[in-house]
Amino acid sequence: MLAQRVITAVVLLLILAGAAVLGPAAVLALGAVILGLACFEWLRLAGLASPWSMMLGIVFAVLALSGAWFGSLTAAAATWILVGAAAAWLGIAALLFRHEADGARLPRWLIVSACPLLLAAAWLGFVRLLAHGYLYLLSALALVWIADIAAYFAGRAFGRRKLAPRISPGKTWAGVGGAMAAVLLIAIALYLSAPAQNLLPTRLAQASGMAAMLAIMAVLVALSIAGDLFESLLKRQAGVKDSSALLPGHGGVFDRIDALLPVLPLAALVSGGLP
């Protein structure tokens, strides 16, 4: 299993690096395909038949690549979409707390309708972050990866109190603390050691100050955890371990990007005023 995970991770990194070498169009194409596959898996978790889920996933990817749904957006409209997505994810976080308290199921209509809306906002966030440069986009993605890795090791080493046992019994408050600490410390280190680099934390600190940057990083980490828990709840309600078996050793595409989906819109939103 470990060998499978490592091989799959290496292949995915090579694909990402290859797309970056080929240029922005290849990066956008890769992003659209990834979100299209996530759409397919999300809708299957909601109970839609595989052919319908696959067709809708393909439609989403094609529309994303064509730019049909956001090509004519004004800056104000795009901002409101990103604000709406951030608010929606805060609402989802509240629903997760409710489920943890009383076990209430998320209704199927909510899961299905949220899929294209939240994926579209994530796509808009991805496009806006890429406009700031490859390195800037990568720094936004990396903060989620760092949080995930730190949460895993902190949870294994110190985890006692469960975060959301009804949803994901393996997650602990120690993992949350580890994720927060790792991201904030790395953000500070990057700003102090490489203040001129085109990175999300350094640019935000330069524009708004260190305290504001750290607050934003903390919110992004919290949202990444909410995204992870949201997908865990969908899988629990569907009675499955993984969103699919598309990625050997890793499960599905949705499993790999669940924490990114709420982060991309808000990261793009706070980056909107940067030069």
C-alpha positions in Angstrom: 0.0 0.0 0.0 2.8 2.4 0.9 4.6 1.7 -2.3 1.4 2.3 -4.3 0.9 5.6 -2.5 4.5 6.8 -3.2 4.4 5.8 -6.9 1.0 7.5 -7.4 2.2 10.6 -5.6 5.4 10.7 -7.8 3.3 10.3 -11.0 0.9 13.1 -10.0 3.8 15.4 -9.2 5.4 14.7 -12.5 2.1 15.4 -14.3 1.8 18.7 -12.4 5.4 19.6 -13.2 4.9 18.7 -16.9 1.8 20.9 -17.1 3.7 23.8 -15.6 6.5 23.4 -18.1 4.0 23.3 -21.0 2.4 26.6 -19.9 -0.7 28.1 -18.4 -3.1 26.4 -20.8 -1.8 23.0 -19.8 -2.2 23.9 -16.1 -5.8 25.1 -16.7 -6.5 21.9 -18.6 -5.2 19.8 -15.8 -7.2 21.7 -13.3 -10.4 21.4 -15.3 -9.9 17.6 -15.6 -9.2 17.2 -11.9 -12.3 19.2 -11.0 -14.4 17.3 -13.5 -13.3 14.0 -12.0 -14.1 15.4 -8.5 -17.5 16.4 -9.8 -18.1 12.8 -11.0 -17.1 11.3 -7.6 -19.0 13.9 -5.6 -22.2 13.2 -7.4 -21.7 9.4 -7.1 -21.4 9.9 -3.3 -24.7 11.7 -3.5 -26.3 8.6 -5.0 -26.4 9.6 -8.7 -25.8 6.7 -11.1 -22.3 6.5 -12.5 -23.2 7.3 -16.2 -25.1 10.5 -15.1 -22.3 11.5 -12.7 -19.6 10.9 -15.4 -21.6 12.9 -18.0 -22.0 15.8 -15.6 -18.4 15.7 -14.7 -17.4 15.9 -18.3 -19.8 18.8 -18.9 -18.3 20.6 -15.9 -14.7 20.2 -17.2 -15.7 21.3 -20.7 -17.5 24.4 -19.4 -14.6 25.2 -17.1 -12.1 25.0 -20.0 -14.3 27.0 -22.4 -14.6 29.8 -19.8 -18.3 29.9 -20.7 -19.5 30.5 -17.2 -17.0 33.2 -16.1 -15.4 34.6 -19.2 -17.7 37.7 -19.2 -17.8 38.2 -15.4 -17.0 41.6 -14.1 -14.5 42.0 -11.3 -17.3 42.8 -8.9 -19.3 39.7 -10.0 -16.3 37.4 -9.6 -15.7 38.9 -6.1 -19.3 38.2 -5.1 -19.0 34.6 -6.3 -15.8 34.1 -4.2 -17.5 35.8 -1.2 -20.5 33.6 -1.6 -18.4 30.5 -1.8 -16.5 31.5 1.4 -19.9 32.1 3.1 -21.2 28.7 1.9 -18.2 26.9 3.3 -18.7 28.6 6.7 -22.3 27.4 6.5 -21.1 23.9 5.7 -18.8 24.0 8.7 -21.9 24.9 10.9 -23.7 21.9 9.4 -20.8 19.7 10.3 -21.0 20.8 13.9 -24.7 20.1 13.9 -24.1 16.6 12.5 -21.5 16.0 15.2 -24.0 17.1 17.8 -27.1 15.2 16.7 -26.1 13.0 13.8 -28.4 14.8 11.3 -27.9 13.7 7.7 -27.1 16.2 5.0 -30.1 16.2 2.5 -29.4 14.8 -0.9 -30.6 18.0 -2.7 -28.1 20.0 -0.8 -25.2 17.7 -1.6 -26.1 17.6 -5.3 -26.8 21.4 -5.7 -23.6 22.3 -3.8 -21.4 20.3 -6.1 -21.4 22.5 -9.3 -21.6 25.7 -7.3 -18.7 25.1 -5.0 -16.6 23.4 -7.7 -17.2 26.4 -10.0 -16.1 28.8 -7.2 -13.0 26.6 -6.7 -12.3 26.8 -10.4 -12.6 30.6 -10.4 -10.3 30.7 -7.4 -7.8 28.4 -9.2 -7.8 30.6 -12.3 -7.4 33.8 -10.3 -4.5 32.4 -8.2 -2.8 31.2 -11.4 -3.0 34.7 -12.8 -0.6 35.7 -10.0 1.9 33.2 -11.2 2.8 29.5 -10.9 4.7 30.0 -7.6 1.9 32.0 -6.1 -0.7 29.3 -7.0 1.7 26.6 -5.7 2.1 28.4 -2.4 -1.6 28.4 -1.9 -1.9 24.7 -2.7 1.1 23.9 -0.5 -0.4 25.4 2.6 -3.1 22.8 2.4 -0.6 20.0 1.8 1.5 21.2 4.8 -1.5 21.4 7.0 -2.6 17.8 6.0 0.8 16.3 6.7 1.3 18.2 10.0 -2.2 17.2 11.2 -1.4 13.5 10.4 1.8 13.4 12.4 0.6 15.6 15.3 -2.5 13.5 15.6 -0.5 10.3 15.7 1.9 11.6 18.2 -0.3 13.6 20.5 -3.9 12.9 19.5 -6.2 12.1 22.4 -9.3 14.2 22.1 -11.3 13.5 18.9 -12.3 16.4 16.7 -15.4 14.9 15.1 -15.8 11.2 16.0 -19.2 10.9 14.2 -17.7 12.1 10.9 -14.0 11.1 11.0 -12.9 9.2 14.1 -9.2 9.5 13.1 -9.1 13.3 13.3 -8.1 14.9 16.6 -7.7 18.4 18.1 -4.0 17.8 18.3 -4.0 17.4 14.6 -5.7 20.7 14.2 -3.1 22.3 16.4 -0.3 20.7 14.5 -1.7 21.9 11.2 -2.1 25.5 12.5 1.3 25.6 14.0 3.1 24.2 11.0 1.4 26.6 8.5 1.8 29.7 10.7 5.5 28.9 11.5 6.3 28.2 7.8 4.5 31.4 6.8 6.5 33.5 9.2 9.8 31.8 8.2 9.0 32.4 4.5 8.3 36.1 5.1 11.4 36.6 7.2 13.7 34.6 4.9 12.3 35.4 1.5 10.2 38.6 1.7 10.6 39.4 -2.0 9.3 36.0 -3.2 5.9 35.8 -5.0 4.2 33.6 -2.3 0.8 33.9 -0.7 2.0 34.6 2.8 4.8 37.0 1.9 2.6 39.0 -0.4 -0.2 39.2 2.2 2.2 40.2 4.9 3.6 43.0 2.8 0.1 44.3 1.8 -1.7 43.9 5.2 0.9 43.2 7.9 2.1 40.1 9.7 -0.9 39.9 12.1 -3.5 40.0 9.3 -1.5 37.5 7.2 -1.4 35.0 10.1 -5.1 35.5 10.8 -5.8 34.7 7.1 -3.6 31.7 7.2 -5.4 30.4 10.3 -8.8 30.8 8.6 -7.5 29.0 5.5 -6.3 26.1 7.5 -9.6 25.9 9.4 -11.5 25.9 6.0 -9.2 23.1 4.7 -10.2 21.0 7.7 -13.9 21.8 7.1 -13.5 20.6 3.4 -11.9 17.4 4.6 -14.6 16.7 7.1 -17.3 17.6 4.6 -16.1 14.9 2.2 -15.7 12.4 5.1 -19.3 13.0 5.9 -20.4 12.4 2.3 -18.5 9.1 2.3 -19.9 8.1 5.7 -23.5 8.8 4.5 -22.7 6.8 1.2 -21.2 4.0 3.2 -17.8 4.0 1.4 -14.2 4.4 2.4 -13.0 6.3 -0.7 -14.6 8.5 -3.2 -13.3 6.1 -5.9 -10.3 4.0 -6.8 -8.9 6.2 -9.5 -5.7 6.9 -7.7 -4.1 3.7 -6.5 -3.2 3.9 -2.8 -4.9 7.3 -2.4 -8.6 6.6 -3.2 -10.2 9.1 -5.5 -9.5 12.6 -6.9 -12.1 14.1 -4.5 -10.2 12.5 -1.6 -7.1 14.4 -2.7 -8.6 17.8 -3.3 -11.4 18.0 -0.7 -9.4 20.3 1.6 -8.4 22.6 -1.4 -12.0 23.3 -2.4 -12.8 25.8 0.3 -9.3 27.3 0.3 -9.1 28.2 -3.3 -12.0 30.8 -3.4 -10.9 32.5 -0.2 -7.2 32.6 -1.1 -8.2 34.2 -4.4 -10.5 36.6 -2.6 -7.8 37.9 -0.2 -5.4 38.1 -3.2 -7.7 40.2 -5.3 -6.3 43.5 -4.2 -2.7 42.6 -4.5 -0.7 44.2 -7.4 
